[in-house]
Amino acid sequence: MIDLHTHSRASDGTMTPSDLIKTAKGRGLSAIALTDHDTIGGLEEAREEAEKQQIRFIPGIEIEIHYEPVTICGEFHLLGLGINKPGPVFKEILADLSRRREERNLQILDGMKKLGINADYEEIRALSGGGSVGRPHFASLLVNRGIVKNREQAFDRYLGKGRPLYIPKEGLEFTQALQIIRDAGGISVLAHPGSLYIAWGRLPGLIADLAAQGLEGIEAWHPTAKVRFCKRLEELGKTLGLYITAGSDFHGESRPDRKLGITAGDRKIEDTLLELIPPLRF
């Protein structure tokens, strides 16, 4: 098995990068990509552990893209796989995204106080375990305070789109994200296309347009999608000449339904997939 979409504590996962690699090795994976949200902070630790565990490591990232969805739920994420040479421009753009994320977190904190939920930012930072702070950590605080039963309820009632503590997240322009991924030696992959929340009648046209602008791959297989939808995405991707990828979108304990090396329909992600993606073979 392999996995081309995972998260560590460097963003919103619950495992350290090294523990993620150890877990992947224990599950029998032969290759894994770490694709934390808007950060490459966990890549070096993961790479070093992968060498120790003798598991193939693919450095990656998941970037939030500026997107005006048709519905309130839509979002656009872009995976960068094979980020082997991130330069100064790449790192500065990520630093800017980090600053924006911090501003967003402080806005969420202010919103909590207006609702009568008093919290200190250091308390929330501690819940991140040293990684970047995000909405899952605010959700954990709400759980710890007994305000909600679990993280899912925290998002449903407070932190999800349209809820009282939701603050829109700023993303990169698509063409800029394509460029920095390419400059870093990686390939760009549309993550979980179903999250765009676009009807199938319009989706092929949109993906074709993205491909014309330089998109190189599509994550056809994702655990939140139905197998039939994944098959249609795979056929579409092949028609457009895109690389086909699959991932578990593993986050650890915060999303126990997602298992390393497993994607839609409880299917194993076969290592033969890498043979069809030349830039990731080595």
N, C-alpha and C positions, 0 to 999 in steps of 0.2 A: 504493500500500500504506500501511497504518498498523500500529501495534503498541501494544497497551494493557497490556502487562506486560513490563517490562524492569528490569534492575538495573545499578547502577554501583558504583564503588569505595567509595561512601559506605556500602554494606553489604557484600555478598559478590560483587559483580561485579569484573571485572578492569580495566575502563576508567574513566577519569575521567568525570564527567558531561558535560563539554564534548566529549570524544572520542566518547562514545556518540552525542551529537547529530550530530557531524560524520559518523560512520559511517552513521547513519540517513539523513542527507541524501545521502550517496554511494550508498546502496542504492536511492534513489528514493522514500523514505517521505515522505508529505505530513503525517503527524501521528504523534506518539509520546508515550507516558506513561512517566514514570520512577516506579517503584514499589518503592523500596528497602525492605528489611526493617526495620520499627520505627523508621525515621528519615526526616526530610525534609531532612537535611543537604546533599543534593546538588541540591535543587530550584532554588535561586537561580542556581547556576552553569549548570545545564542550561537554565533559562529564558533567561538572557542569551545563551547560545550559539544557542539556537533562534531568537531574534530576528535574530541575525547571519546565520544560515543560511536564514532565511525558511521555517522549518518549524513547523507548529502544535505547541504544547507543552501537554500535559495533566499538571499536577502531581498526583502520587499517592503512595501508600504501600501496603505489604503488612504487615498486622498479624497477629502470632501470637495465636490465640484459645485460651483455656483449654478443653481437650477431653480427655475420657476415652475413648479409642478402644477398639473391640472387639478389635482386634489391636495388636500392638506397633508396627506401622508407621504407624498412622493419625495424621494431623495436620490441623489446621483453620487455614487462612489466609484472611484477609479483605482484599480490595483496597479502597482508598479512592481513587476517581478524581475529579479536579476539586477537589483540596484548595487552594482559592484564598485562604482566610482562616483559617489556623490561629491560634487565640488562645492566651492564657496557660495555660488548663487543658489544652488539647491538647499544648502544648509541655512542660508539667510531667509529664504522663503519659508522654510519650516519654522524658523525662529519667529517670524512674523505671525504665522498661524498660531504658534504657542502663545504669543502675546494676546492675540484676539481671543483665544480660548480662556485665558486668565480673566480677561475683561468680562466675558460671558459668565464665567463662574461667579464673579463678584456680583453680577446682576441677579443671578439666581439666588445668591445668598441674601441680597437685599429683598428679593421677593418673598423669601421664607420669613424674614423678620416682619414684613408687612402682614403676613398671615398669622403672626404670633408664634412662629417657630424660631426660637432663638438658638443660634449656632455660631460657633467660632470657626473661621476658615481653617485654622490649624487643626481643629478636630476633624474636619472633612479631609484635609490633606493627609492626616494620619491614616484614614481609611483607604487611601490609594496605595499604601505600602511603599511609598517612595516614587511611584510612577506619576504620570500626568493625571491631574484631577479632571473628572468629567461627570456627566449626569449619573452614571451608575453609583458613584460614591455619595452623591446627594441622596440617591435612592436608599443606599445602605443606612445612612443616618436616619432617614424616615422610618426604616424598619427597626433600627435600634431604639428609637424613641417610642415605638409602639403605635405610631401614627398610622402605619399601614402594616399589613401582614407579611408582604414580601416585595421584592423589587418590581415584579410585574404590576402589582397594585399601585406602587409608587409612580410608575410611568402612566398607568391608566388614569390616575386621579390628579397627579401633580406635574409630572415632568414631560409627558408626551406632547406631541403637537396639538395645539388648541387648548392645553391645560394651563392652570394659573402660573406655573413656574417655568413654562417653556419659553426659551429665548432662542430665536433663530441663529443657526451657526453659519458664519461666513465661510465661503469656499473659494477655491481658485477658479479662474476661468479655464474651461476645458483645454483650449489650445496651449495655455501656459503650462498646465499640468502635463500635457503630452510632451512638451519640449523639455521640461526638467527631468522627466523619466527617461527620455531618449538620451539626453546629455549624460545621465548617470549610468548609461549602459543597459538600461532595462527595457522591457516591453510593457505597453499599456493594455490593460484588460478591463473591460466594463464589468464591474462587480454586480452580482445578483440583480440582473436586469428587471426582475419583477418589482424591485423597490422603486422603480421609476413611476409605478402606478399608472401605466399607460395601457389602454386596451390593445389587444393583439392586432386589430386592424390598422393601428398607427405605429406599432412598435417596430416592425421590419423597416419601415421608411426612416424612422429616427436612427436606428442602428446603422443603416446603410449610409446615412448622412455623416454619422460619427466616423465610420470607416473611411469615408472619402476625405475626412479631415485628418486622418492619421491613426485612428484607433487600430490596434493590432490584434486584440483578442477579446473573447467574451467568456465570462464565467457561466457556461451553460448549465452547470450542475451545482445547485446550492440546496442545503437541507430545508429551507423554508418553501421551496417550490415543489409542485407536483411533478411526477416523473414525465407525464405527457407533455407538460410545458417545457421541461428540460430538453426533451427529445426535439421539440420544435425549434428551440433556441439553437441546439447543436446543428440541426439541418440548415437553419438560417445562417449561422456562423460559417459553416463550410461553404455555402453558396457565395458568401461575401469574401471568402478567402481569409477569414480570421482564425487565429489559433483558438482552440477549444480548451478551456480549463475547468477544473472542478475543485471544490473546497468544502470544508466542514464549517468554516467561520467559527472555529472553536474559541471559546472565551474562558473555559474552566468552570468553576463552581457556580458562577453567575448564570450560566446557560447549560445546565446539566443535560439538556436534551441533545446537545451537539457533541459528537464523539470524533476524536481525531481519526482521520482516514476514512470517514463515513460521510456520504452526502445524501442527496434526495433518494427517497425510497429505501433507506438503509443500505444503499449500495456502497461497496468498497471502492475507493478511488485507486484504480490500478496503476502500477508504475509504468505501464506501457504508454500512458498518456504523455509522458515526457518525450518519448521518441517522436511525437508529432509536433513538438515545439522546439525546433532546432536551437534557438537562442538560449534555451535553458538546459541543454543537454550536458554542458560542461561547466 
